[in-house]
Amino acid sequence: MGQSVTQLTEQVVAPILAEMDLELVDVEYVKEGKSWFLRVYIDSKNGVDIEDCQLVSEQLSQKLDEHDPIQQAYFLEVSSPGVERPLKKIEHFEKAVGKQVYIKTYEHIEGNKTFEGKLIHFDGEVATVEWSEKHRVNQTEIPYKKIASARLAVTFN
């Protein structure tokens, strides 16, 4: 059921976001404790503010009430993905080239399942990450299909 709710939400929110020149980053439908949460993460070239989130939330809530895809009570949350935004789509990886990333893989690649470093290249099929270990700089090519999760990483200098 979770997947169909997220898919329907994506379809319903798409025209709302297009009209506001906003981007859909992710949709989650999860149970935490006894409560269900439908979370919609949005962004734009210039970022989003609380007013953007409120407008999308109001319009989306109205449209979801019309479609009524969710049987039980839930909380709708619309927000920015934050500074450690998830990288879920190919376009997200393309925009992240040159930035710090944190990537988890489904299986070991060169002895590791987690990589944190600079995404130096992405060609749509392979992400190349430059990372340091014990003062040595390494480069690892990670096939996109083997990435379990990825996000931008905040670094402190």
C-alpha positions as CSV (number, residue, x, y, z in Angstrom):
1,M,0.0,0.0,0.0
2,G,2.8,2.4,0.8
3,Q,4.1,2.4,-2.7
4,S,0.8,3.2,-4.3
5,V,0.2,6.1,-1.9
6,T,3.6,7.6,-2.8
7,Q,3.0,7.1,-6.5
8,L,-0.4,8.7,-6.3
9,T,1.0,11.6,-4.2
10,E,3.7,12.2,-6.8
11,Q,1.1,12.4,-9.5
12,V,-1.2,14.7,-7.5
13,V,1.6,17.0,-6.4
14,A,3.4,17.3,-9.8
15,P,1.1,20.0,-11.3
16,I,1.1,21.9,-8.1
17,L,4.9,22.1,-8.0
18,A,5.1,22.8,-11.8
19,E,2.8,25.8,-11.3
20,M,5.1,27.1,-8.5
21,D,8.3,26.3,-10.3
22,L,9.3,23.8,-7.6
23,E,11.0,20.4,-7.8
24,L,9.8,17.2,-6.1
25,V,12.7,15.6,-4.3
26,D,11.0,12.7,-2.6
27,V,7.8,11.3,-1.1
28,E,7.7,9.0,1.9
29,Y,4.8,7.2,3.5
30,V,5.9,5.7,6.7
31,K,4.6,4.5,10.1
32,E,6.4,5.8,13.2
33,G,5.0,4.4,16.4
34,K,1.2,4.4,16.1
35,S,1.1,7.3,13.5
36,W,1.4,7.4,9.7
37,F,3.3,10.2,8.0
38,L,3.1,11.3,4.4
39,R,6.2,13.4,3.8
40,V,6.8,15.4,0.7
41,Y,10.2,17.0,0.2
42,I,10.4,20.0,-2.2
43,D,13.1,22.3,-3.5
44,S,13.9,24.9,-6.1
45,K,17.0,26.5,-7.6
46,N,16.7,29.2,-5.0
47,G,15.6,27.0,-2.1
48,V,12.2,26.9,-0.5
49,D,10.8,28.8,2.5
50,I,8.0,28.1,5.0
51,E,5.5,29.9,2.8
52,D,6.3,27.6,-0.2
53,C,5.8,24.5,2.0
54,Q,2.6,25.9,3.4
55,L,1.1,26.6,0.0
56,V,2.0,23.2,-1.3
57,S,0.7,21.5,1.8
58,E,-2.7,23.3,1.6
59,Q,-3.1,22.6,-2.1
60,L,-1.9,19.0,-1.8
61,S,-4.1,18.3,1.2
62,Q,-7.2,19.5,-0.8
63,K,-6.3,17.3,-3.8
64,L,-5.6,14.3,-1.6
65,D,-9.0,14.7,0.1
66,E,-10.6,14.6,-3.4
67,H,-8.7,11.3,-4.3
68,D,-8.8,9.9,-0.8
69,P,-6.0,7.3,-1.3
70,I,-5.2,6.7,2.4
71,Q,-7.6,4.7,4.6
72,Q,-6.2,5.5,8.0
73,A,-5.4,8.9,9.7
74,Y,-2.1,10.4,8.8
75,F,0.0,13.5,9.1
76,L,1.0,15.4,5.9
77,E,4.4,17.1,6.1
78,V,5.8,19.3,3.3
79,S,9.4,20.5,3.8
80,S,12.7,21.2,2.3
81,P,15.0,18.2,2.0
82,G,17.6,20.0,4.1
83,V,21.3,20.4,3.6
84,E,21.9,16.7,3.5
85,R,19.3,16.2,0.8
86,P,18.8,12.7,-0.5
87,L,20.1,11.8,-3.9
88,K,17.4,9.6,-5.4
89,K,17.3,10.3,-9.1
90,I,19.9,10.5,-11.8
91,E,19.3,14.2,-12.0
92,H,20.1,14.6,-8.3
93,F,23.5,12.9,-8.9
94,E,24.2,15.1,-11.9
95,K,23.6,18.2,-9.8
96,A,25.8,16.9,-7.0
97,V,29.0,16.6,-9.0
98,G,31.7,18.6,-7.2
99,K,29.9,18.3,-3.9
100,Q,30.5,16.1,-0.8
101,V,28.3,13.0,-0.7
102,Y,27.6,10.0,1.5
103,I,26.8,6.8,-0.4
104,K,25.8,3.3,0.9
105,T,25.9,0.4,-1.5
106,Y,24.0,-2.9,-1.6
107,E,27.3,-4.9,-1.7
108,H,31.0,-4.3,-1.1
109,I,32.9,-2.4,-3.6
110,E,36.7,-2.5,-3.1
111,G,36.0,-3.7,0.4
112,N,33.6,-1.0,1.4
113,K,29.9,-0.5,1.5
114,T,29.9,3.2,2.6
115,F,31.7,6.0,0.9
116,E,32.0,9.7,2.0
117,G,33.8,12.1,-0.2
118,K,33.6,14.3,-3.3
119,L,31.5,13.2,-6.2
120,I,33.9,14.0,-9.0
121,H,32.0,12.4,-11.9
122,F,28.7,10.9,-12.8
123,D,27.8,9.7,-16.3
124,G,24.3,8.3,-15.6
125,E,25.6,4.8,-14.8
126,V,28.7,5.2,-12.6
127,A,29.4,7.6,-9.8
128,T,33.1,8.3,-9.1
129,V,33.8,9.3,-5.5
130,E,37.1,10.7,-4.3
131,W,37.6,9.9,-0.6
132,S,40.5,10.0,1.9
133,E,41.7,7.3,4.2
134,K,44.8,7.7,6.4
135,H,46.1,10.7,4.4
136,R,45.7,8.7,1.1
137,V,43.3,9.9,-1.6
138,N,41.3,7.2,-3.3
139,Q,38.9,7.1,-6.2
140,T,36.1,4.5,-6.4
141,E,33.7,4.0,-9.3
142,I,30.3,3.0,-8.0
143,P,27.7,1.6,-10.4
144,Y,24.4,3.5,-10.0
145,K,22.5,0.2,-9.8
146,K,24.5,-0.8,-6.7
147,I,23.7,2.4,-4.7
148,A,21.3,1.6,-1.9
149,S,21.1,5.2,-0.6
150,A,22.9,8.5,-1.1
151,R,22.8,12.0,0.2
152,L,24.7,15.2,0.2
153,A,27.2,15.3,3.1
154,V,27.9,18.3,5.3
155,T,31.6,18.9,6.0
156,F,33.1,21.1,8.7
157,N,36.5,22.6,8.0
